[in-house]
Amino acid sequence: MKKTRYYPFERNRYFYGKLLTVRDFESEQKYFNDKRRMMNRLLHGSGVLTGLQVVAVDDKSVSVEMGAAIDALGREIVVPTPMTLKLSMMDGFSNNEYAKNVYLCIAYDEKDKEPVHAVANSSVRSDEINDYNRVLESYRVFIREDAPDPASLPLANLSDQTVVLYQDSKVRVLQTTPRYVNPGQLFEMKLRFEKTLKAGRLSFQYELAADRVEAMDGTTIAFQEPQDEPDSEYEMKVLLRADSTASVKSTIGVQQGSAVLKLDDRQLDIQAQAVGEVQIIPTSVHEKLMNDFVKQSLEASLEAPTEPCIYLAKICLIKMGATYVIENVEQVPFGEYVYNSSVMYRLGQTSQYREDTAGQFVTKSKVKTLAPGQPPQFKVNYNKAISELSFDLSIPAGGGSGIAGILSGVVDIPVEPFTKIAVSPFGRATKSFFSGEIAHGLGEGNVLIITSLEESSGDAFSDMLSSGDRVYGGASDVFKGSEFEPDAPEVKIGTIAYPQKGTFRIGVKVQQTSEPMNVRVRWWAYSAEMASTVRSGGDSIEDALSAAMREAASAGSGAE
């Protein structure tokens, strides 16, 4: 199908005795088709409407489920029944190499149907007097072995600009920056790495060349593909700050001659010339983007490729002997979806309500000073009405390290990025990070160490006196999806004590983080004597904690 021009619209004018020809009937259809397709394009956009999932059925074949889509010319694509396709039999698939990524695409197509005897054409088409009575609006499915230019995707440059820093048959490196920022604003530059699964371990390092932009963590940008669970896509975020000068343009790219891109020990020849542009504006970025969109010309709004298609899946192939096997299938890799207004309304409603928090609770800690000479106290209470688990510590005047048998502190554990992009059948990626050895100050011997995730800073006790601070005990994923969700990623905390050295170590297991950060852990260390003398209604610390936890669990399960 050739690129169409929807406008100006022209329809038939009927009058009594008018001679109707093929041209009149064709223009009647074209009038309504063009209007509908233009509205599809302007009101809805292009992409998958529903269904069209791509599933690997064996090592060399995929299945495309039934579904519907709208292409970049506003034409509807409907797949009425599932179909199974062998990659090697599809248009566009070549056998030049097997370790590669290929893209499964779908495009609008028309096919003639119902051949009939055309008497009127026999005088001019003596060699073929048959014609077709119907046109079937259909589709064609094919393979593209090259990733599309980022600028060719729908709404690609609406809010961001993506440039290609490097590309070959095995690796592609993309840089994405926002189109507009305000003076002094912190913003993220995203680096996206796409590679074939067996290409080797990817590493990329370069010096950032930026005008009117400051890199918050230094100008040396370095990425190293993690060794565990190799993937085909990774994303890295770099934090930048815009200049304080307004109404200027900033450029961001790679300093000439500084880039080193490797696959294992093999260095690739990279000559990065592409740069991204960021405009620093004094007005609202949101309003500027909306103005750019609504004020663009009709021609620009309807701009589309001559033969548009929708990328349904990225299929990762690996070489196996003399042939290939399908390793992974990523659905709609470039986010080409169309969300109707009803779906958007329901999603908007959902975001306004809290998810059910049954079985979840918030932990709070509080320190109180007692008169000198009084024994320290440790109380644990559970408030069923507000799902709150509180820890109250009372210590004699003198505070902190002056109290024999109990000490507290915080430690910041650095977490490096290890984002995992594609969906894995083995679950989400996790990685553990550890602190150095911490001297608890209670001397040699066994100690009881209690840890919690903290979202505050300061000294050992004053932070806990602030009602706005949060100290999370146990698994942080308990609060995921609620208003109590911590800013830090999902964390599990463990400790190792060294009784003969009087030290301990804290470890955290983190799930899927894409930027460097510090996880702050608060710890309490109790000597054996303190643990046996601190009471909560006659119970030991462990008994008090166990009783409160049982009550919280009972409340979460609906027990009275």
N, C-alpha and C positions, 0 to 999 in steps of 0.2 A: 504494500500500500504506500502510495506517495503521500508526502506531507500535504495536508489539506489547508485551505483557507476558509474559515467559517463565514466570514462577512465580506461584503454587505449581503443581507438576506434578501432573497427574491422568491416570491411564491406565485403560483398560478392565479390568473384572474379568469374566472369562468363566465361565459355568456352563452345564451341560447344559440345553438347551431355551431358552436366551436368545434373544429376538427382536432381531436386529441390524437397525438402521435406518441411514439416511444419517448421522445424528449420531454413531453409534458408529464408523463407518469414518473420518469426518473427524477425530474426536478421536484415533483411533489414529495418523493421519498427523501431527497437530499435536503430539502428545507427543514423537515422535522428532525432528521438525523443530526444535521449540523447544529441546530439550536440546542438539542439535548446534550450533544457532546461538548459544546462550549460551556454549558452550565455545569456539566460533570467536572470539567477541567478547572473552572474558576471557583466553584463552590466546594468541591470535594478534594481536588488534587488528583494524584495518581498513586497507584500501589495496590497492595493486596487488601481486599475488602473482608474476605472470610475464607478459611480453609487454605487449600493449596500447600499443605505441609509436604515436605520431601523427606522420605524415610528410606534408608538403605535396607533392601530386602535380602541381599547377599553381597558377596565380595565385589561384584561387577555391575549390579543393577540397583535402581532406585524406583520407588513408587511415588507418584504425585497424587495426592488426595484431591477429591472434588472440592471446588471452591469458585470464587469470583474475584475479579480485579478490574481496575480501570487503568488504561495506559495513558501515556503523556499526551495523546491526542483526544482524550475523553471517551475512547471507545471501550465498550464493555467486553470483558473476556470471561467466559463461563466454561468451566470444566465440569460437565454433568456427571461423569463417572470416574472412579480412580483408574489410573493407568500405570503399568509397569514398563520401565524403559531400561534397556541395556546400554551403558555408556558408549561402548565401542560402536554401536549401531546408530548413534545419533549424529545429526549434522553438526559439524564444527569440531568433533573430537578427532584428534590426530594421535598417531602412535609414535610420535617422535621421541618422547620420554615419558616415563611413568611416574616419577617422583615429582608431583606438581599439584597445584590447586586449579580446579576448573569450576566454572560457574554455570549452573543450570538456569536457563532463561525461558520465559514464555512471552509470546507476542501475538497480537491480533492477526487474524487471517480470514480470508473469505474463499469459499469453494463453491463451484457450480454444482447443481444437483438436479435430478430428474430430466434426463435427455428426452426431447420431444421432436417430432417431425415438423420442421419449419417450412411450410409451403411457400411463404412469401420470399424466403431467401434462396429458393432453388434457382432462380434466374441469375443471381449474382454469385452464388456459391455452389456451383455445380458439383464440385468435388466433395462437398460436405453440406448436406442439407439438414443436419440435425442441430438443434440448439438446446438450451437448458431452461427449465421452467422455474427454478428456484436458485437463490443465492443463500448458502449456509454460512452464517456468521460463526466462525470457528477460531482456532488458535493453532500455533505451531510451537513446539518445544525443541530447543537446540542448546548446544554447548558453546560457551565462549571461554577461551583459555587465558585471556588477558583481563586483569581487573580494570574496571571503567575509570576514566578520568574523574576525579572527585567533583570537578566543576560541572560535569554532565548530569549529575544526579538531581532529582527534584528538590527545589528550594535549597540547593547546596550552599549558596552564598547569602542566604537570608540573614543569618546572625553570625556566622563564622566564615573564615576563609581557610581552606585547606590547600596546601601546596605539596608537591612530591619532591622530597629531598633525594631519594634514590629509588631506582626500580630496575629489576631484571626479572628473569623467569623464575627466580627462587625467592627473592627478597624485595619488599617494598617498604619504604620509610616515609611516613606522612607527618606533616606538621600542621596543627590546627590552632588558630588564634582567633579571638573575637574581633568583629569588625569595628566596634566602638567601645571605648572605656572612658571613664571620667578622670580628671587630673588627680594624681596621687592614689588611684585605685589599685588594689591588689587583684590580680587576675591570673588565670592558669593558661599556660601553653601546653597542649597535649601532643605527645609524640606517639604515633601508632606504628607498630612493627608487625608486618604480615610476612609470613615465610612458609615454605613447605615443611612438613613435619620432619623429614629426614635430611634437611639441608645442612644441619650442624648447629652447634650452639652459637647463638648470635650475641655479638657485643658491638657497641657503638659509643664512640666518644668524640666530642668536638668542643671547640670554643664558641660560645654564643656571640654572634655579632648583632648587636641591638642598638638602635638609635632612639634616645629619649625613653628608654626602658631599663630598669635595674633588675638584675637577677638576685633574688633574696638569698639564695644558697650558693652564690658564686657563679662565675661564667663558664666553668667547666661542667659540661653535661655528659653524664656517663650512664649507660644502661648495660646490664649484664643479664642474659637469660638465665633463669634459675635452673639448676641441674635436675631437680625432682619434677616429675610430671611435665615433660616438655609439651608445648602447645604451638599452635600455628599463628596465634595473634596475642600481642601484648600491648599495653598502653602505659605510658609514663607521663606524669604531670610535673610541670616545672612552674614554680610560683614566681611571678614577676610583679613589679610595681611600675605604674606609669609615671611619667614626668609630671611635675606640677604645672607645666605650661599647657594652656588650653588652645584648641583650634590648630593643632599641629598633627603631622602624620609621623608615625613611628614605623620603622622597618625592623624585622626580626628574621634572622637566618643563621647560616653557618659561616664562620670566619674562614676565608679562603685558605686552603692548605692545612687546616687543622683537623679535618674529619678522618677518623680511623674506624672503618667498618669491617668486621671479621666474622667469618663462619668457621668455628673452631680456630685453627691456626692459619687459615687462608684469608689474606687481606683482599678486600674488594676495592676496585678502582672507583672512587667516588669523587665526582666533580660537582658539588652542590652549588647551583646557581640560583635556585628558586628562593625567594624571600616572601614572607608574609607582611602584610601592611595592617596596622592598627591605627585608627584615627582617635585622637584624644579630644573629646568634645566637652564643653561646659554644661550642656543640657542633658536631659534624661536620656539614657541609652534606650530604654524601652520605647519612649515616644519617638525617638529617631528611627528605630527599626520599623515601627508601625507606619510612620510617614513614608519611609522608603518603599514599603510594600504597597500601600494604597495609592501612592502617587506615580507608580511606574506605569508605563504605557500599556495599552491593551496588547500591542505586538509583543512586548517583553513578557507579559503575563502568560501569553499563549505560546511562547517559544518552546520548541520541542525538537528532538532529533527527527530526521526524516523517517527512519524506521525504528521507532521506540520499542523497548522491551522492558520487562521487569525481572530483576535478578531474584529468583526464588530461593536459591541455595548456593552456598560455597561447599564444594565437595573436595575433601583433602584425600589425595591418593598417595600411596607409598609403593615402592617397587618391591615385588616379591618374586625372586627368581627372574624368569624371563617375561613376567607379566606384571600386573598391578592389582592392588586390592583397595577397597574403600575403607579408609581409616576413620573418617569423621564427616558428618554432614552438619553444616551450620545454616539455620533457617534465616531467610531474608537478610543477608549479611549487611546490607546498606540501609536497613530500616525503612524500606518502601512499603508503608502501611497507610491505609485510609481509615480514619476513625469517624463514624457517623455521629451526628449531634446527640442522639439518645445515649450512646456509649459515653461520650464526653460528659454529659449531664450526670449520669450515674456515677462516673468516676469522681466528678466534682463533689457530689453528695457524700460519697464514701470518705473522702479526705477530711470532711468536716466532723466526722464522728470518731470517737475513740473505739479501738478494737476491744473486744471482751478481755478483761484483765483478770478473770477468775483464775485463782491459783498463783497469781503474781503478787509480790509484795515489795515494798520499799524498805531499805534498812537505813537507820539513822544512829549516829553515835553522839554521846554527850559526856563531857567531863565536868565534875563538880568537886570543889575543894572542901575538905572536912577540917575540923579543928585538929591541931597538932596532937599526935599521940593516939588518935582514933584508928581502928583497923580499916584498911581499904575495903571497898565493896564493889561488887560487879553484878549488875542486874540486867536481865534480859526480859523484855515484855513484848507481847504481840497484841496489837489493837485490831481486832477483827473488823470493826466498822470501817476503818480506812486502810486495811491491809498494810499495816506498818509494823516492822520489826525493829525495836529500839534497843540499843546497848548503852547503859548508863554506868560510867566508871566514876567512882568517888575515891579520892586519894587525900591523904593528910596534907596540910600546908607544908610547903617546901618544894613540892613539884618535881616533875621531870626526873632527871637522873639521880636526884637525892633520895628517891623512894627505893628502898632495897627490894629487889624481886620483880620489878616491872619497868619496862622501858618501851618507848614507841619511836617510830620514825617513818620516813618516806624514802622511796627510791624511784628514780626515773629510768625506765628500761627503753633504750632506743629500738625502734622497729623500722626495718628497711622495707621498701616496696617490693611486692612479689605478685602483682595482679595477674589473675588467670581469666582470660576473656571467654573462651569457648566453653560450652557446657560439657562436662566430663561424666562418663558413666560411673566413675569411682567417687563422686561427691566433690565437695568444695575443697579448694586447696587450703592447707593449714601449714604454719611454720612456727617453730618455737624460738624464743629469744631469752637470754639469761642475763641476770645482773652479775657483777663481781661478788666476791665474798664480802659479807657485811658482818662487822663485829657488833654483837648485840649489847655488849657491856656488862653481862651478867656473869662473866667468868666461865670456867669449864663446867661441864655437866649437862644433863638434859634440861631442855627448856621447851615450853609450849609456845608455838608461834602461830598467831592468827593474822591473816592477810585479807585485804579488801582492795577493790578498785576505787580510786579516788579521782574526782574531778575538781580539784582545788589546789592551791599552793600555799606555802607558809611553814610555820614551825609545827612541832609535833602535836600540840594540843589546841592552839588558838583557832586552827581551821575548823575543828569540829564544833566550836561554839557558834559558828555562823549557820543560821537556819537555811541559807541559800545553797550551802555546799552539799555535795552528795557523796556518800561512801557506799559502794555496792559490795555486798558480800555474796559469795557463791558464784554461780555461773551467770555472766552478764547477759546471755541470750534469753534469760527468763523474761526480761523487760522489753524485748524486741517488738516493735510495732505499737507500743503504748506511749503515753506522754512521758513515761519515766525512762525511755530508752536513752542509754548513755551516748555521748558523742564519740567515744572511743569505739573501735571495732569490737566484734565478739571476742571475748578473752576468757581463757581458763588459766588459773593461777595455781602454781605448785611451789613447794619449798623443800630444800635439803638442808638439814642441820649437821654441823660437825662438832659434836660434844667435846672432843679433846682439844679443839682449837678455839672454842667459844665463838664460832662464827656460823653463818648460814648463807644460803643462796636462794634467790627467788627466780622462778621461770614463768614465762607467759606463753601460751599458745594462741596465736592470732589467726583469724580467718580473713583472707582476701583483703589486703590493703594495697592501695596503689600510690601512696605517698608516704614519705618518711614522717615519723611522729615519735613522741615519747609516751609510753604507758606508765602512769604514776600509780604505784602500789604503796598503800599504807600498811605498816606491820606493827604488831604488838608482841613483845617477848615477855613471857612469864617464867620465873624460876620455878623449880619443883615445889619449893616451900610456899611460894605465893599462890600457885595453882591449887594447893590443898587447903589454904586458909581463906581465900576469897570465896564468899558464899553468896547465894541468891536464894533466900528463904530456906537456908540449911542445905542447899544443894551445891555441888561443885560447878565450876564453869561449864564442863562438858554436859552435866545433867541439865543445867539451866538452858543451854543452847539446844539440846535435844528436845526438851519439853516444848520450848517455843517453836522449834521447827515442826514438831508433830502437830501442834495446834494450827500453824499456818497451812500445813499440808492438808489437814482435816477440813479447814475452811475452804481451801481451793477446790477440794473434791466434792463439796456440797454436804459434808457430814455435819450434823448438829453437835 
